[in-house]
Amino acid sequence: MGRRSTAVVATILTFTMPGKESFLSGGTFCDVFCNTMSTEFSPEDYEEPLRSLSNLRISGDRGCLKCQILYRACVQLHPALEEDASFVLVRLEEHHTVVRVVLGDAEEDRRIVGNQEVHLHYLYKTSPPDWIILYPYRKPSAARRTGFKPVLSEWLNDCDKNHSACKRGNKTLPTRVVNVGEKSAEGYDPFLHISSGEVGQYAALSHCWGKTTFLKTTKSNVTQHQSRIPFTALPINFQHAVIVCRAIGIQYIWIDSLCIIQDDGPDWEIEASRMASIYQNASVVLFASNAADSQGGLWSKKWDKDAAHADGIEEFEYINHDGTRSQIIARKSPSHDTLIPGPYLEYEAPSPLSTRAWAFQEQLLPERSIFFTGKELLWKCQSGQKCECMQEDYEYDTINDLDKDFWERAHSEDAIERFGGWRSLLAIYSRKEITYDSDRLPAISGLAKYMQSRGAGTYLAGVWKEDLLESLIWLPRPVWPDVSEDNMVSTYRKRTSTYRAPTWSWISLETHQDGQAKPKCPGIQDWVENHWRLDVQHAKLIEATCEPIGVDPTGAIKSAYITLKTRCVESLVTWENRRAPIVCGTVKIHGVYWDIDLDVGRKLKILCALIGEGDGFAYLAIVLQPSKTAKGAFERVGLVQTVKGLAEQAEVDLFDDVPEITVKIV
């Protein structure tokens, strides 16, 4: 049998299985190895035995058709292993919805070699083989323009009929939606529909705008769009979204750039403030995951050209005892970890959309989502998730960790759990890319509104009044423009050039610096650490105010301040060595982490304000300097962590017998 010349063309092998006695008499290698693949065995039996790839070949040469299939699948998908077959171990494992043939190196204490795996399935809607427990595999359609329809229809129908947690009814339509027409509307142009409080079902689109110019609704064309939006004038992302909606029978779709008047500030504020309800109430949200801009499309021309996964695939036809034919699929280990668009996946070659700040809440809020990735379709709802190839068809207990964590903690009656979940979200959200820093608060306003609906309380510039002291204990990592071994030089963050948030909120810092290269090292890309727990709170919140710019109290803000009553000590800092301690009288305070570069060439008086203690720290304090804009107020410039057991006793006792004062922080 010749090897494939391309990953797209599959090799078909036909095996006729002999009688059971004849099969078992083919050699002793199968008495142990192949019997573990019997349909009579439970998944736990897949862990052993281990055999060399060369023994698998010998067993196949002696007549074991099972071993022939396994051996040929291994060497055709991983040709280089054939040369060292005697040193390659083979182990069958059952993992979730796939049987894996794991190839390991016999010379390295049976260490698994990289990504050298073969996944076994049988072709969806064909007969399963009678000699091994396999799970089905669906081939992603080559004709993506039409091939998505049966898959999406199957998922939607199953969810409608069987998922009580996802029951969909008619909802109030957003202010404006795009009317794509009925199923038979192909060839007709969509138009902008003013809903006037109507109810119905609609889809929504999550996509990257990118840097290319594309059609938007403005004051000058909104009236024209209500009559007609030429289909050919739409960017590819929007065209594909219209095609999908027509195919699955959804008449309306909400697309931000078409349904919000982009050059009308008040309209933008009002509609952006409704983002939570728009995505939550959508019957389904479509994600253009692999499109870096509006022209990328929900599916690509490359997909229409390539029928199979680039991962590699082999097909074997097997005739069972009863004469039925089984199509056995063998393929390389697919990279589902990079396909499932969990916000945690920052460093595993993320999709363009998963890196964007606006898409963060768009992924968390919907009840039903369809992701058009570079390789296949993915589905996620309140009851589980599915992928087109069927490998990731899990139940909800293993669904994306962040989604599950957010919903469970947001619904928790325990305030510690609820606010801890929010702070975890912020740590992840802070890594997301955004074009305009001024959008950093509006881009999570939908999540904030949902938290408020669950009783979170008063929202203040990205944090909660009821959790304010905990929310002051955050730490930014320094900027690493170049993380090569020869150049590990860091710089500090800067305040945003225009006011975006008070200094006690991490949102006051730039997410990136102009012209700065994106960090190259995964371990230091995140720029806001998780918050620490305060076992004891020493500071008291006296007052907190936050004034929004527009109508949305969870959106962009004009000003904010807090007033604390706590113990404070005056200190001096000389900005000659960023690692040098600050000095309070005769006491040196170590463990100082600066938010920004103070950029001073002289000694500067600062104030250390005690917040509390916990998580192994003798105390946690914020570093303040006099405000340059508000007389009598202070600005946060850093954080102090004094570790128990490491600091000098004088440093640990620094705040003892210090009287409380009131400080205003802007």
HELIX and SHEET records of a PDB file:
HELIX    1   1 LYS A   20  LEU A   24  1                                   5    
HELIX    2   2 PHE A   29  VAL A   32  1                                   4    
HELIX    3   3 CYS A   34  MET A   37  5                                   4    
HELIX    4   4 PRO A   43  GLU A   47  5                                   5    
HELIX    5   5 LEU A   53  ASP A   61  1                                   9    
HELIX    6   6 LEU A   65  LEU A   77  1                                  13    
HELIX    7   7 PRO A   79  PHE A   87  5                                   9    
HELIX    8   8 ALA A  106  GLU A  108  5                                   3    
HELIX    9   9 ARG A  144  ASN A  162  1                                  19    
HELIX   10  10 SER A  164  CYS A  166  5                                   3    
HELIX   11  11 VAL A  222  SER A  227  1                                   6    
HELIX   12  12 PHE A  231  ALA A  233  5                                   3    
HELIX   13  13 ILE A  236  ILE A  248  1                                  13    
HELIX   14  14 ASP A  256  CYS A  259  1                                   4    
HELIX   15  15 GLY A  265  ALA A  272  1                                   8    
HELIX   16  16 MET A  275  ASN A  281  1                                   7    
HELIX   17  17 LYS A  301  LYS A  305  1                                   5    
HELIX   18  18 HIS A  336  LEU A  339  1                                   4    
HELIX   19  19 LEU A  353  THR A  355  5                                   3    
HELIX   20  20 ALA A  357  LEU A  364  1                                   8    
HELIX   21  21 TYR A  396  THR A  398  5                                   3    
HELIX   22  22 ASP A  401  ALA A  410  1                                  10    
HELIX   23  23 ALA A  415  TYR A  429  1                                  15    
HELIX   24  24 ASP A  437  ASP A  439  5                                   3    
HELIX   25  25 PRO A  442  ILE A  444  5                                   3    
HELIX   26  26 SER A  445  SER A  453  1                                   9    
HELIX   27  27 LYS A  465  ASP A  467  5                                   3    
HELIX   28  28 LEU A  468  SER A  471  1                                   4    
HELIX   29  29 TRP A  506  SER A  508  5                                   3    
HELIX   30  30 PRO A  522  ILE A  524  5                                   3    
HELIX   31  31 GLN A  649  VAL A  652  1                                   4    
SHEET    1   A 7 ILE A  12  THR A  16  0                                        
SHEET    2   A 7 ILE A 313  ILE A 319  1                                        
SHEET    3   A 7 ARG A 325  LYS A 332 -1                                        
SHEET    4   A 7 ARG A 111  LEU A 123 -1                                        
SHEET    5   A 7 VAL A  98  ASP A 105 -1                                        
SHEET    6   A 7 VAL A  88  HIS A  95 -1                                        
SHEET    7   A 7 LEU A  50  SER A  52 -1                                        
SHEET    1   B 5 ILE A  12  THR A  16  0                                        
SHEET    2   B 5 ILE A 313  ILE A 319  1                                        
SHEET    3   B 5 ARG A 325  LYS A 332 -1                                        
SHEET    4   B 5 ARG A 111  LEU A 123 -1                                        
SHEET    5   B 5 TYR A 135  TYR A 137  1                                        
SHEET    1   C 2 LYS A 171  THR A 172  0                                        
SHEET    2   C 2 VAL A 199  GLY A 200 -1                                        
SHEET    1   D 9 PHE A 191  ILE A 194  0                                        
SHEET    2   D 9 ARG A 176  ASN A 179 -1                                        
SHEET    3   D 9 TYR A 252  TRP A 254 -1                                        
SHEET    4   D 9 TYR A 202  SER A 206  1                                        
SHEET    5   D 9 VAL A 284  PHE A 287  1                                        
SHEET    6   D 9 ARG A 368  PHE A 372  1                                        
SHEET    7   D 9 LEU A 377  CYS A 381 -1                                        
SHEET    8   D 9 GLY A 384  CYS A 387 -1                                        
SHEET    9   D 9 TYR A 394  GLU A 395 -1                                        
SHEET    1   E 2 TYR A 459  LEU A 460  0                                        
SHEET    2   E 2 VAL A 463  TRP A 464 -1                                        
SHEET    1   F 2 VAL A 479  ASP A 482  0                                        
SHEET    2   F 2 VAL A 489  THR A 491 -1                                        
SHEET    1   G 4 VAL A 536  GLN A 537  0                                        
SHEET    2   G 4 LYS A 603  GLY A 614 -1                                        
SHEET    3   G 4 ILE A 557  THR A 574 -1                                        
SHEET    4   G 4 LYS A 540  PRO A 548 -1                                        
SHEET    1   H 5 VAL A 536  GLN A 537  0                                        
SHEET    2   H 5 LYS A 603  GLY A 614 -1                                        
SHEET    3   H 5 PHE A 617  PRO A 626 -1                                        
SHEET    4   H 5 PHE A 634  VAL A 643 -1                                        
SHEET    5   H 5 VAL A 592  TRP A 594 -1                                        
SHEET    1   I 4 VAL A 536  GLN A 537  0                                        
SHEET    2   I 4 LYS A 603  GLY A 614 -1                                        
SHEET    3   I 4 ILE A 557  THR A 574 -1                                        
SHEET    4   I 4 GLU A 660  ILE A 665 -1                                        
SHEET    1   J 2 ILE A 582  CYS A 584  0                                        
SHEET    2   J 2 VAL A 587  ILE A 589 -1                                        
END                                                                             
